[in-house]
Amino acid sequence: MSDAKNQNPSPNFFTRLGQNLRSGRLSTTFVVLSALSVGILAGSVFTGRVSGMEQHIDSTDARPLTIPSPVILSNQFSTIVKQVGPAVVNINTESLPKTSANTNRRRRGVTPPGDDQGDQGDNNMQDLFNHFFGNPGNDDGSNEAGPRRALGSGFIVDPRGYIITNNHVVDKADHIYVKLSTDPENGVDQGRPATVIGVDKDTDIAVIKIDTKTPLPTIKLGNSDGAQVGDWVLAIGSPFGLNQTVSAGIVSAKNREIDEPSENGIAQNQFQRFIQTDAAINPGNSGGPLVDMAGQVIGMNTAIYTQSAGSEGVGFAMPSDTVIRVYNDLISPEHKVVRGSIGIQFQSAQASAVGRMYGFANGGVLVGAITANGPASKAGLQPGDVITSIDGSPVKDGDELVAVISARHPGTTVHIGYERNGKHQVADVGIADRAKLFADNGAGEENNSAPEESDIGQNKLGITVQPTGASVASKLGLKGGVTVTSVRPGSFADEIGLGKSAVISEINRKPVTDEASYRSIVSGLKSGDDVVFVIHDPRVQGGGNSYVGGTLP
């Protein structure tokens, strides 16, 4: 009985344990508890070892894995990349430091060649429309001690080494190097030296050449007019210097236009109409091809719309039809593009009120300014005329007018039909070299006359004006006028884009020569009237006519 009780502790054991705890005999109690714990742990370990030794896992039925033979899947993308990839090149440039009194480079929304992405503080299209161009060194432009390097892309179109790329990739570069797809990718070899054959800043296209002893792989250019919104496309290039990078997307829009007027009022990008794509395009893709599913180039990647200096799904490519025409001119003996002009300026976009007021709501081009001694001036055309036809064919808008006239050779003549004060007239107008015609079209001085404000238009229009100084009026070719001195935010003038410092010479086709004539016209305006202003930029030599208007609330 005694042995059985020792092997199987009775409840009295726990009773005594509680008494020991209450009586303060803790040391004895802890010794007992420790002994029990050790015994339990030892038993568990022993049991585990026995169980482990007794287990036997049979994996003889498991079959080893084997690496399968490579399988080439049917994929049109990969087929196209293999076909055109060898003709896509990496371009890196080096610009040596120039001695200059001003070492700080100007920053702007559309970054010049080699610049970083510019100041993007203003959330508008012009500030965010950035040429993308990789710039691994001297990003802030503050270090003029060493050479400045940048990256871009291009594609070979002639086996003798002729390459198409963007002008902003090679502009102002002292050294240009090209790496082929077969050249080693390392930081030691810069590539093959290239020379510039010709550039066209109006379309941002350049042709460069590398020497080669053997024919180089080429890429075929297609017809961009055949591209449709929704078509698959591939963008190939060297984003961030990563050669032969391919991204896929679709054509998301065609004939996309971005307004970028220059300081003298002449559009810098008048000849730029882009294919828009959502294929990922990043800094360094500049000059690379946009390829369709036939393996043909339908565009050259040129710019991106971005708020982060990277791809956001909106890229722009110069259509291949434009690229081909410019390329052919640049490889000609003159190595330049010659465009025709008749010497006029106009606004590409105008309010419908302007069209109704001047009678071209159904088509035509309202002449804003006439270049002095230019073909249109010699033929008798005047600001305010509406050009309606060229050689008997109707003119729909300014884009069509530019396309027709710029394609004509200098020295030839066109038959212009136009409307003046509701009467149809015709004139034979010569074609001049556009570059030479506008070369001397500079900016004039600001109006610094003392303010003599008039508030007659504050309530109706939201502006105050002052008489235009005689020197400014003479420079603009006006007999007088009034200058806007302030524009109330949210007013009618603010909504239609009538800005401060603009010189008003007409309102609703009535001349404004001084404050009296201005007050007389404005006082007769009422709600619901179309109101159209003829305004002039005092900085532009000759002034030119600009038209802003709307319906008075």
VEXTIZA-692421 format. One line per field, with one value per residue (C-alpha): residue number from 1; residue in three letters; x, y, z. Coordinates in nm, 2 decimals. Layout:
VEXTIZA-692421
pos c(NUM	...)
code c(ALA	...)
px c(X	...)
py c(Y	...)
pz c(Z	...)
***
This chain:
VEXTIZA-692421
pos c(1	2	3	4	5	6	7	8	9	10	11	12	13	14	15	16	17	18	19	20	21	22	23	24	25	26	27	28	29	30	31	32	33	34	35	36	37	38	39	40	41	42	43	44	45	46	47	48	49	50	51	52	53	54	55	56	57	58	59	60	61	62	63	64	65	66	67	68	69	70	71	72	73	74	75	76	77	78	79	80	81	82	83	84	85	86	87	88	89	90	91	92	93	94	95	96	97	98	99	100	101	102	103	104	105	106	107	108	109	110	111	112	113	114	115	116	117	118	119	120	121	122	123	124	125	126	127	128	129	130	131	132	133	134	135	136	137	138	139	140	141	142	143	144	145	146	147	148	149	150	151	152	153	154	155	156	157	158	159	160	161	162	163	164	165	166	167	168	169	170	171	172	173	174	175	176	177	178	179	180	181	182	183	184	185	186	187	188	189	190	191	192	193	194	195	196	197	198	199	200	201	202	203	204	205	206	207	208	209	210	211	212	213	214	215	216	217	218	219	220	221	222	223	224	225	226	227	228	229	230	231	232	233	234	235	236	237	238	239	240	241	242	243	244	245	246	247	248	249	250	251	252	253	254	255	256	257	258	259	260	261	262	263	264	265	266	267	268	269	270	271	272	273	274	275	276	277	278	279	280	281	282	283	284	285	286	287	288	289	290	291	292	293	294	295	296	297	298	299	300	301	302	303	304	305	306	307	308	309	310	311	312	313	314	315	316	317	318	319	320	321	322	323	324	325	326	327	328	329	330	331	332	333	334	335	336	337	338	339	340	341	342	343	344	345	346	347	348	349	350	351	352	353	354	355	356	357	358	359	360	361	362	363	364	365	366	367	368	369	370	371	372	373	374	375	376	377	378	379	380	381	382	383	384	385	386	387	388	389	390	391	392	393	394	395	396	397	398	399	400	401	402	403	404	405	406	407	408	409	410	411	412	413	414	415	416	417	418	419	420	421	422	423	424	425	426	427	428	429	430	431	432	433	434	435	436	437	438	439	440	441	442	443	444	445	446	447	448	449	450	451	452	453	454	455	456	457	458	459	460	461	462	463	464	465	466	467	468	469	470	471	472	473	474	475	476	477	478	479	480	481	482	483	484	485	486	487	488	489	490	491	492	493	494	495	496	497	498	499	500	501	502	503	504	505	506	507	508	509	510	511	512	513	514	515	516	517	518	519	520	521	522	523	524	525	526	527	528	529	530	531	532	533	534	535	536	537	538	539	540	541	542	543	544	545	546	547	548	549	550	551	552	553)
code c(MET	SER	ASP	ALA	LYS	ASN	GLN	ASN	PRO	SER	PRO	ASN	PHE	PHE	THR	ARG	LEU	GLY	GLN	ASN	LEU	ARG	SER	GLY	ARG	LEU	SER	THR	THR	PHE	VAL	VAL	LEU	SER	ALA	LEU	SER	VAL	GLY	ILE	LEU	ALA	GLY	SER	VAL	PHE	THR	GLY	ARG	VAL	SER	GLY	MET	GLU	GLN	HIS	ILE	ASP	SER	THR	ASP	ALA	ARG	PRO	LEU	THR	ILE	PRO	SER	PRO	VAL	ILE	LEU	SER	ASN	GLN	PHE	SER	THR	ILE	VAL	LYS	GLN	VAL	GLY	PRO	ALA	VAL	VAL	ASN	ILE	ASN	THR	GLU	SER	LEU	PRO	LYS	THR	SER	ALA	ASN	THR	ASN	ARG	ARG	ARG	ARG	GLY	VAL	THR	PRO	PRO	GLY	ASP	ASP	GLN	GLY	ASP	GLN	GLY	ASP	ASN	ASN	MET	GLN	ASP	LEU	PHE	ASN	HIS	PHE	PHE	GLY	ASN	PRO	GLY	ASN	ASP	ASP	GLY	SER	ASN	GLU	ALA	GLY	PRO	ARG	ARG	ALA	LEU	GLY	SER	GLY	PHE	ILE	VAL	ASP	PRO	ARG	GLY	TYR	ILE	ILE	THR	ASN	ASN	HIS	VAL	VAL	ASP	LYS	ALA	ASP	HIS	ILE	TYR	VAL	LYS	LEU	SER	THR	ASP	PRO	GLU	ASN	GLY	VAL	ASP	GLN	GLY	ARG	PRO	ALA	THR	VAL	ILE	GLY	VAL	ASP	LYS	ASP	THR	ASP	ILE	ALA	VAL	ILE	LYS	ILE	ASP	THR	LYS	THR	PRO	LEU	PRO	THR	ILE	LYS	LEU	GLY	ASN	SER	ASP	GLY	ALA	GLN	VAL	GLY	ASP	TRP	VAL	LEU	ALA	ILE	GLY	SER	PRO	PHE	GLY	LEU	ASN	GLN	THR	VAL	SER	ALA	GLY	ILE	VAL	SER	ALA	LYS	ASN	ARG	GLU	ILE	ASP	GLU	PRO	SER	GLU	ASN	GLY	ILE	ALA	GLN	ASN	GLN	PHE	GLN	ARG	PHE	ILE	GLN	THR	ASP	ALA	ALA	ILE	ASN	PRO	GLY	ASN	SER	GLY	GLY	PRO	LEU	VAL	ASP	MET	ALA	GLY	GLN	VAL	ILE	GLY	MET	ASN	THR	ALA	ILE	TYR	THR	GLN	SER	ALA	GLY	SER	GLU	GLY	VAL	GLY	PHE	ALA	MET	PRO	SER	ASP	THR	VAL	ILE	ARG	VAL	TYR	ASN	ASP	LEU	ILE	SER	PRO	GLU	HIS	LYS	VAL	VAL	ARG	GLY	SER	ILE	GLY	ILE	GLN	PHE	GLN	SER	ALA	GLN	ALA	SER	ALA	VAL	GLY	ARG	MET	TYR	GLY	PHE	ALA	ASN	GLY	GLY	VAL	LEU	VAL	GLY	ALA	ILE	THR	ALA	ASN	GLY	PRO	ALA	SER	LYS	ALA	GLY	LEU	GLN	PRO	GLY	ASP	VAL	ILE	THR	SER	ILE	ASP	GLY	SER	PRO	VAL	LYS	ASP	GLY	ASP	GLU	LEU	VAL	ALA	VAL	ILE	SER	ALA	ARG	HIS	PRO	GLY	THR	THR	VAL	HIS	ILE	GLY	TYR	GLU	ARG	ASN	GLY	LYS	HIS	GLN	VAL	ALA	ASP	VAL	GLY	ILE	ALA	ASP	ARG	ALA	LYS	LEU	PHE	ALA	ASP	ASN	GLY	ALA	GLY	GLU	GLU	ASN	ASN	SER	ALA	PRO	GLU	GLU	SER	ASP	ILE	GLY	GLN	ASN	LYS	LEU	GLY	ILE	THR	VAL	GLN	PRO	THR	GLY	ALA	SER	VAL	ALA	SER	LYS	LEU	GLY	LEU	LYS	GLY	GLY	VAL	THR	VAL	THR	SER	VAL	ARG	PRO	GLY	SER	PHE	ALA	ASP	GLU	ILE	GLY	LEU	GLY	LYS	SER	ALA	VAL	ILE	SER	GLU	ILE	ASN	ARG	LYS	PRO	VAL	THR	ASP	GLU	ALA	SER	TYR	ARG	SER	ILE	VAL	SER	GLY	LEU	LYS	SER	GLY	ASP	ASP	VAL	VAL	PHE	VAL	ILE	HIS	ASP	PRO	ARG	VAL	GLN	GLY	GLY	GLY	ASN	SER	TYR	VAL	GLY	GLY	THR	LEU	PRO)
px c(0.00	0.28	0.46	0.13	0.07	0.42	0.37	0.03	0.02	-0.31	-0.50	-0.32	0.00	-0.15	-0.31	0.02	0.17	-0.08	-0.01	0.36	0.30	0.08	0.33	0.61	0.82	0.88	1.23	1.11	0.81	1.02	1.26	0.96	0.82	1.15	1.19	0.85	0.93	1.26	1.09	0.82	1.06	1.29	1.00	0.89	1.24	1.28	0.94	1.01	1.34	1.18	0.90	1.15	1.36	1.05	0.93	1.04	0.96	0.95	1.01	1.11	0.80	0.89	1.01	1.29	1.21	1.38	1.44	1.23	1.35	1.28	0.95	0.91	0.55	0.36	0.39	0.38	0.54	0.86	0.87	0.86	1.12	1.36	1.30	1.35	1.55	1.90	1.83	1.75	2.05	2.16	2.29	2.50	2.63	2.89	2.88	3.19	3.16	3.13	3.27	2.98	2.90	2.58	2.64	2.28	2.08	1.73	1.47	1.13	0.84	0.97	1.32	1.59	1.84	2.00	1.82	1.64	1.26	1.23	1.01	0.68	0.52	0.25	-0.01	-0.07	-0.01	0.28	0.47	0.42	0.49	0.85	1.10	1.24	1.61	1.82	2.07	2.29	2.53	2.52	2.15	2.12	2.35	2.55	2.87	3.03	3.37	3.33	3.16	2.78	2.65	2.30	2.13	1.88	1.77	1.76	1.70	1.90	1.72	2.02	2.27	2.55	2.50	2.23	2.03	1.71	1.67	1.54	1.71	1.70	1.90	2.20	2.16	2.46	2.65	3.03	3.06	2.80	2.84	2.62	2.60	2.45	2.25	2.55	2.80	2.90	2.71	2.97	3.08	3.41	3.31	3.12	3.03	3.10	3.15	2.87	2.84	2.53	2.40	2.12	1.85	1.51	1.41	1.05	0.98	1.26	1.41	1.78	1.98	2.32	2.57	2.83	3.10	3.07	3.27	2.98	2.61	2.41	2.06	1.78	1.42	1.14	0.92	0.55	0.27	0.14	-0.19	-0.29	-0.25	-0.58	-0.67	-0.67	-0.40	-0.13	0.22	0.56	0.80	1.17	1.46	1.70	1.50	1.73	2.01	1.86	1.93	1.68	1.39	1.05	0.71	0.37	0.05	-0.20	-0.24	-0.46	-0.50	-0.39	-0.30	-0.24	-0.13	0.05	0.05	0.39	0.41	0.74	0.82	0.77	0.42	0.51	0.43	0.75	0.57	0.35	0.46	0.43	0.12	0.17	0.06	-0.04	0.03	0.00	0.30	0.54	0.79	1.05	1.36	1.60	1.34	1.37	1.44	1.34	1.08	0.71	0.64	0.31	0.22	0.37	0.71	0.71	0.79	0.48	0.63	0.94	0.91	0.96	0.79	0.58	0.31	0.41	0.39	0.67	0.93	0.84	0.59	0.23	0.07	0.07	0.35	0.39	0.55	0.62	0.43	0.65	0.50	0.65	0.98	1.02	0.97	1.21	1.47	1.47	1.53	1.81	2.01	1.98	2.28	2.14	2.10	1.80	1.43	1.29	0.93	0.72	0.54	0.33	0.41	0.10	0.03	-0.30	-0.44	-0.48	-0.78	-1.04	-1.37	-1.69	-1.79	-1.49	-1.59	-1.95	-1.83	-1.58	-1.78	-1.57	-1.76	-1.79	-1.42	-1.13	-0.84	-0.86	-0.53	-0.39	-0.07	0.11	0.49	0.62	0.75	0.64	0.45	0.10	0.18	0.29	-0.02	-0.24	-0.37	-0.44	-0.51	-0.87	-0.90	-1.03	-0.85	-1.10	-0.92	-0.58	-0.57	-0.95	-0.95	-1.13	-0.92	-1.08	-0.85	-0.50	-0.35	-0.46	-0.33	0.01	0.03	-0.05	0.17	0.47	0.49	0.53	0.87	1.00	0.97	0.64	0.29	-0.04	-0.39	-0.55	-0.92	-1.02	-1.31	-1.28	-1.57	-1.81	-1.67	-1.49	-1.15	-0.86	-0.48	-0.18	0.07	0.43	0.59	0.90	1.14	0.97	1.29	1.43	1.09	1.05	1.42	1.40	1.06	1.17	1.01	0.94	0.97	0.72	0.47	0.62	0.39	0.24	-0.10	-0.41	-0.67	-1.03	-1.28	-1.56	-1.53	-1.49	-1.86	-1.93	-1.59	-1.38	-1.09	-0.94	-0.75	-0.51	-0.42	-0.15	0.17	0.26	0.59	0.42	0.13	0.38	0.58	0.26	0.16	-0.15	-0.31	-0.39	-0.56	-0.60	-0.38	-0.53	-0.39	-0.58	-0.81	-1.06	-1.03	-1.35	-1.47	-1.58	-1.23	-1.06	-1.27	-1.20	-0.83	-0.80	-0.48	-0.30	-0.08	-0.27	-0.33	-0.69	-0.74	-1.09	-1.40	-1.66	-1.49	-1.51	-1.18	-1.06	-0.82	-0.85	-1.04	-1.34	-1.39	-1.34	-1.60	-1.85	-1.83	-1.84	-2.13	-2.34	-2.27	-2.54	-2.59	-2.60	-2.39	-2.09	-1.79	-1.47	-1.15	-0.86	-0.55	-0.18	0.13	0.34	0.65	0.60	0.74	0.46	0.21	0.00	-0.37	-0.49	-0.86	-1.03	-1.40	-1.71	-2.07	-2.13	-2.31)
py c(0.00	0.23	0.17	0.23	0.56	0.68	0.61	0.77	1.08	1.12	1.45	1.48	1.56	1.87	1.96	1.94	2.15	2.42	2.41	2.44	2.75	2.91	2.83	3.00	2.69	2.81	2.67	2.31	2.37	2.50	2.20	1.97	2.15	2.16	1.79	1.73	1.96	1.79	1.45	1.56	1.72	1.42	1.19	1.40	1.41	1.04	0.97	1.20	1.02	0.69	0.80	0.96	0.65	0.44	0.66	0.55	0.78	0.61	0.85	0.59	0.67	1.05	1.13	1.39	1.71	1.78	2.11	2.10	2.20	2.56	2.63	2.93	3.05	3.21	3.58	3.86	4.11	3.90	3.84	4.21	4.29	4.03	4.19	4.55	4.55	4.53	4.87	5.06	5.23	5.40	5.76	5.93	6.28	6.50	6.87	7.05	7.34	7.68	8.00	8.22	8.51	8.34	7.98	7.91	7.75	7.87	7.64	7.61	7.37	7.24	7.15	7.23	6.97	6.79	6.98	6.80	6.80	7.17	7.35	7.17	7.39	7.51	7.24	7.31	7.14	7.37	7.33	6.95	6.89	6.79	6.67	6.36	6.32	6.11	6.32	6.11	6.38	6.75	6.73	7.08	7.25	7.41	7.22	7.36	7.22	6.89	6.77	6.72	6.39	6.28	5.99	5.92	5.67	5.65	5.40	5.31	5.37	5.33	5.04	5.30	5.43	5.70	5.73	5.93	6.08	6.39	6.72	6.78	6.46	6.60	6.97	7.16	6.84	6.85	6.47	6.22	5.85	5.56	5.21	4.93	4.65	4.42	4.65	4.55	4.71	4.85	5.19	5.18	5.19	5.51	5.39	5.49	5.86	6.02	6.33	6.55	6.55	6.80	6.91	7.06	7.24	7.30	6.92	6.83	6.58	6.52	6.29	6.16	5.92	5.67	5.52	5.15	4.90	4.65	4.72	4.78	4.64	4.89	4.94	5.02	5.33	5.29	5.53	5.69	5.79	5.42	5.41	5.40	5.48	5.15	4.99	4.80	4.96	4.90	5.16	5.06	5.26	5.32	5.46	5.56	5.41	5.06	4.95	4.76	4.82	4.73	4.85	4.78	4.99	5.13	5.45	5.66	5.96	6.11	6.46	6.58	6.94	7.12	7.50	7.65	8.01	8.19	8.53	8.69	8.54	8.28	7.92	7.72	7.39	7.49	7.18	6.93	6.71	6.40	6.04	5.99	5.65	5.49	5.26	5.33	5.60	5.74	5.97	5.83	5.70	6.02	5.94	5.58	5.42	5.36	5.04	4.89	4.53	4.51	4.59	4.93	5.26	5.48	5.74	5.87	5.90	6.27	6.38	6.29	6.46	6.40	6.54	6.31	6.32	5.96	5.77	5.83	5.67	5.97	5.98	6.16	6.05	6.24	6.07	5.88	6.07	6.39	6.21	6.08	6.42	6.59	6.31	6.35	6.72	6.68	6.43	6.66	6.87	7.17	6.96	7.17	7.19	7.48	7.57	7.81	8.11	8.40	8.62	8.61	8.52	8.39	8.23	7.85	7.85	8.12	8.16	8.09	8.45	8.56	8.34	8.48	8.84	8.81	8.57	8.25	8.03	7.77	7.77	8.01	8.17	8.51	8.70	8.84	9.01	9.08	9.06	9.39	9.36	8.99	8.83	8.89	9.25	9.31	9.14	9.38	9.15	9.31	9.21	9.12	8.95	8.60	8.36	8.11	7.93	7.84	7.78	7.73	7.47	7.57	7.63	7.48	7.62	7.74	7.39	7.32	7.66	7.59	7.24	7.37	7.68	7.52	7.25	7.51	7.60	7.96	8.16	8.00	8.17	8.07	8.21	8.33	8.39	8.60	8.80	9.16	9.34	9.08	9.11	8.83	8.92	8.73	8.79	8.62	8.58	8.48	8.21	8.30	8.10	8.09	8.08	8.39	8.58	8.55	8.57	8.94	8.94	9.05	9.18	9.55	9.74	9.75	10.03	10.24	10.54	10.68	10.52	10.73	10.46	10.46	10.24	10.26	9.89	9.76	9.66	9.51	9.38	9.36	9.57	9.91	10.08	10.37	10.55	10.37	10.57	10.73	10.54	10.20	10.28	10.38	10.06	9.85	10.04	10.18	10.53	10.49	10.25	10.17	9.94	9.71	9.79	9.54	9.24	9.14	8.77	8.58	8.87	8.84	8.96	8.71	8.43	8.50	8.55	8.93	8.99	9.28	9.50	9.40	9.69	9.71	9.86	9.74	9.61	9.45	9.58	9.94	10.12	10.21	10.51	10.66	10.65	10.83	10.58	10.29	10.43	10.49	10.13	9.97	10.17	10.03	9.66	9.46	9.11	8.84	9.04	8.88	9.09	9.05	9.25	9.30	9.31	9.35	9.25	9.56	9.34	9.22	9.44	9.53	9.42	9.19	9.12	8.87	8.81	8.72	8.72	8.57	8.63	8.89	8.74)
pz c(0.00	0.09	-0.24	-0.43	-0.26	-0.34	-0.71	-0.73	-0.51	-0.34	-0.30	0.03	-0.16	-0.31	0.03	0.19	-0.10	-0.04	0.33	0.26	0.04	0.31	0.58	0.39	0.32	-0.04	-0.09	-0.04	-0.26	-0.55	-0.53	-0.56	-0.86	-1.03	-1.00	-1.15	-1.44	-1.52	-1.52	-1.76	-2.00	-2.00	-2.07	-2.36	-2.52	-2.48	-2.63	-2.93	-3.00	-2.99	-3.23	-3.47	-3.48	-3.55	-3.85	-4.20	-4.50	-4.84	-5.13	-5.39	-5.59	-5.63	-5.98	-6.04	-6.23	-6.56	-6.74	-7.06	-7.40	-7.49	-7.66	-7.89	-7.85	-8.13	-8.03	-8.28	-8.05	-8.01	-8.38	-8.45	-8.19	-8.34	-8.68	-8.60	-8.28	-8.44	-8.62	-8.30	-8.15	-7.83	-7.86	-7.60	-7.63	-7.46	-7.43	-7.32	-7.07	-7.24	-7.10	-7.01	-6.78	-6.68	-6.57	-6.47	-6.75	-6.80	-6.69	-6.86	-6.91	-7.25	-7.16	-7.42	-7.53	-7.25	-6.98	-6.69	-6.67	-6.59	-6.33	-6.31	-6.04	-6.28	-6.35	-6.72	-7.04	-7.16	-6.83	-6.82	-7.19	-7.15	-7.41	-7.24	-7.25	-7.01	-6.82	-6.58	-6.50	-6.40	-6.34	-6.19	-6.44	-6.16	-6.22	-6.54	-6.46	-6.65	-6.97	-6.96	-7.09	-7.20	-7.36	-7.63	-7.90	-8.28	-8.57	-8.88	-9.21	-9.45	-9.43	-9.50	-9.15	-9.17	-8.85	-8.76	-8.42	-8.24	-8.29	-7.91	-7.86	-8.05	-8.05	-7.91	-7.85	-7.90	-7.94	-8.05	-8.00	-8.13	-7.98	-8.20	-8.05	-8.10	-7.93	-7.57	-7.29	-7.06	-6.92	-7.11	-7.47	-7.56	-7.90	-8.26	-8.33	-8.54	-8.74	-8.79	-9.15	-9.09	-8.84	-8.86	-8.54	-8.65	-8.64	-8.39	-8.64	-8.70	-8.93	-8.81	-8.97	-8.85	-9.06	-9.13	-9.34	-9.36	-9.43	-9.11	-9.03	-9.11	-9.02	-9.26	-9.24	-9.29	-9.37	-9.05	-9.22	-9.20	-8.82	-8.64	-8.28	-8.10	-8.31	-8.12	-8.13	-7.98	-7.85	-7.86	-7.73	-7.43	-7.15	-6.86	-7.07	-7.07	-7.42	-7.64	-7.40	-7.55	-7.43	-7.58	-7.60	-7.85	-8.06	-7.82	-8.04	-8.37	-8.50	-8.14	-8.12	-7.83	-7.83	-7.76	-7.88	-7.88	-7.75	-8.09	-8.13	-8.40	-8.31	-8.25	-8.31	-8.60	-8.80	-8.51	-8.51	-8.30	-8.27	-7.91	-7.75	-7.41	-7.47	-7.18	-7.28	-7.05	-7.05	-7.30	-7.54	-7.75	-8.11	-8.09	-8.32	-8.26	-8.46	-8.58	-8.61	-8.96	-8.81	-8.97	-8.81	-8.79	-8.56	-8.38	-8.00	-7.92	-7.60	-7.30	-7.09	-6.73	-6.38	-6.25	-6.52	-6.61	-6.81	-6.72	-7.02	-7.25	-7.51	-7.84	-8.16	-8.48	-8.76	-9.01	-9.31	-9.16	-9.07	-9.43	-9.59	-9.35	-9.39	-9.77	-9.74	-9.48	-9.69	-9.99	-10.10	-9.90	-9.58	-9.47	-9.49	-9.71	-9.64	-9.83	-9.68	-9.80	-9.49	-9.27	-8.91	-8.77	-8.45	-8.47	-8.23	-8.19	-8.02	-8.22	-8.16	-8.37	-8.65	-8.65	-8.63	-8.92	-9.14	-9.14	-8.91	-9.19	-9.28	-9.37	-9.20	-9.04	-9.11	-8.79	-8.92	-9.24	-9.26	-9.39	-9.75	-9.76	-10.05	-9.89	-9.82	-10.17	-10.30	-10.10	-9.83	-9.49	-9.13	-9.10	-9.44	-9.44	-9.67	-9.81	-10.10	-10.25	-10.62	-10.62	-10.34	-10.02	-9.71	-9.40	-9.13	-9.05	-9.04	-9.39	-9.51	-9.36	-9.50	-9.85	-9.85	-9.68	-9.94	-10.22	-10.35	-10.30	-10.62	-10.72	-10.71	-10.56	-10.64	-10.31	-10.26	-9.96	-9.81	-9.71	-9.55	-9.69	-10.05	-10.23	-10.38	-10.53	-10.55	-10.69	-10.40	-10.43	-10.22	-10.01	-9.79	-9.45	-9.25	-9.42	-9.41	-9.04	-8.94	-8.85	-8.69	-8.34	-8.03	-7.96	-7.64	-7.36	-7.30	-7.03	-7.05	-6.73	-6.64	-6.70	-6.62	-6.73	-6.56	-6.82	-6.89	-6.54	-6.49	-6.83	-6.93	-6.61	-6.74	-6.69	-6.97	-7.05	-7.37	-7.57	-7.59	-7.93	-7.95	-7.89	-8.13	-8.40	-8.34	-8.38	-8.69	-8.52	-8.51	-8.14	-7.92	-7.55	-7.33	-7.07	-6.73	-6.52	-6.55	-6.28	-6.20	-6.31	-6.53	-6.89	-7.01	-6.79	-6.92	-7.29	-7.23	-7.27	-7.07	-6.90	-7.13	-7.45	-7.68	-7.81	-8.16	-8.25	-8.08	-8.29	-8.61	-8.48	-8.45	-8.10	-8.13	-7.79	-7.46	-7.61	-7.89	-7.64	-7.40	-7.69	-7.81	-7.47	-7.35	-7.63	-7.54	-7.38	-7.24	-7.51	-7.76	-7.93	-7.83	-8.03	-7.96	-8.20	-7.97	-8.02	-7.82	-7.75	-7.75	-8.11	-8.39	-8.62	-8.35	-8.57	-8.50	-8.24	-8.19	-7.87	-7.81	-7.65	-7.57	-7.31	-7.01)
***
